[in-house]
């Protein structure tokens, strides 16, 4: 898995993949799966810091990943 830029080790984040440049975008810190196993994210509209593309993401496109 690619490194999540701007994240801290051992913290968990909501992440989407920009459909234009395929960069991972970590946009919110969340509890770990051990603390909150059934965390559900709502849809979100974001601007990619890489290509500046603006995209709306459905909940199914949002994952929870640990920072590196």
MOZIVEN-V810873 format. One record per backbone hydrogen bond with DSSP energy under -0.5 kcal/mol. NH is the residue of the N-H (numbers start at 1). CO is the residue of the C=O. E is the energy in kcal/mol with one decimal. If there is no record, write none. Layout:
nh->[NH NH]
co->[CO CO]
e->[E E]
This chain:
nh->[5 7 10 11 12 13 14 15 16 18 18 22 25 26 27 27 28 30 36 39 44 46 48 48 52 55 55 57 61 62 63 65 65 67]
co->[3 4 67 8 30 65 28 63 25 16 23 18 16 24 14 25 14 12 32 36 57 55 46 53 48 46 53 44 58 59 15 13 63 11]
e->[-0.9 -1.2 -0.9 -1.6 -0.7 -3.1 -2.8 -3.0 -1.8 -0.5 -2.8 -1.8 -3.0 -0.5 -2.3 -0.6 -0.9 -2.4 -2.7 -1.1 -2.0 -2.6 -0.5 -2.9 -1.5 -2.4 -0.5 -3.7 -2.0 -1.5 -2.7 -2.7 -0.5 -3.3]
